């Protein structure tokens, strides 16, 4: 966790019970994520 400012999760490390240790880092907080509208028919769940 970040030790200053807002408490963001920064990294996850696992070793117990796994054949190989796993590492997952979160490094781009606050940066926009590119997204596109899905192709095909879109269903409005609120209208159902």
VENPE-V262602 format. One record per backbone hydrogen bond with DSSP energy under -1.0 kcal/mol. CO is the residue of the C=O (numbers start at 0). NH is the residue of the N-H. E is the energy in kcal/mol with one decimal. If there is no record, write none. Layout:
BEGIN
co=[CO	CO]
nh=[NH	NH]
e=[E	E]
END
This chain:
BEGIN
co=[5	7	9	11	13	21	23	27	43]
nh=[7	1	25	23	21	13	11	30	46]
e=[-1.4	-1.7	-3.0	-2.5	-2.0	-2.5	-2.8	-1.6	-1.2]
END
